Amino acid sequence: MVRLQRQLLRAFVSTQAEEATRDQRFVATLETLLDLIRACARKPPLKAKVRDTRLNGRRAQEFCRLCGAPVELTAFAVGNDNTKRDDPGDVLRLSSVYCTDHRPQLPNGEWNPAYRKAKRALAQFDMELARLTKQSGNWKKVEAQSGDPLVDSYIYHYVRKHYLRPGDEAELRDHARSMADGKLSDRKKQMVMLERYGVSQSDAARRLGVERQAVSKALAALPSEFRQLPNLFGFPAYFLASTKVVN
Ligand SMILES: [Zn+2]
């Protein structure tokens, strides 16, 4: 239900919404309803036995520590059978911290490579999530506070591209995950930003104090989802005025 409402809201914001007060109120009302839906979903039933097991459904039902998916135990409790185990005893070892994809060990007892990879990039995940969340709260201003105008601008464009709002918790977490997994460094964000507004690769290299080949290599290797940004009003004046040119 939340997903559907968000899709409708995005369609409205991208095609219809004017700056008019009425539109803003309409969007705010829908956001409030979405919060209500989420609050209802979090409320555990009075009899909180998880399916036919001895598990207690009142345990925290949260997002995976490493992405936007629900933790394994929650997924199982709501009937997602991807988490089903052959041995009924395994149900008791469902994670209440990680989702099925990020559980530290695989059902066969081996270490999960996806977990190790995500764990290595944990700091970046947390940082990107904080930036995306900050920016999603205000579409009118550059808000990520990364300390670099180009990186801030990148986050601004990214949030607008995906129509992210603070209530989109699962999606914000998934985007932060894919940035960390995709090795989208701040340096690459700066390069994409300069490229987006027509700065040549040699000028970008000079501005960032790196070799031109480094710019073309990094951009060529970057997945297109990170390289394609919308054209937004007011740019590039913002960062062209606020970045120093390295001579
Ligand atoms: Zn996960």
Boltz pocket constraint, residues with backbone or C-beta under 6 A from the ligand:
constraints:
  - pocket:
      binder: B
      contacts: [[A, 64], [A, 65], [A, 66], [A, 67], [A, 68], [A, 69], [A, 98], [A, 99], [A, 100], [A, 101], [A, 102]]
      max_distance: 6.0
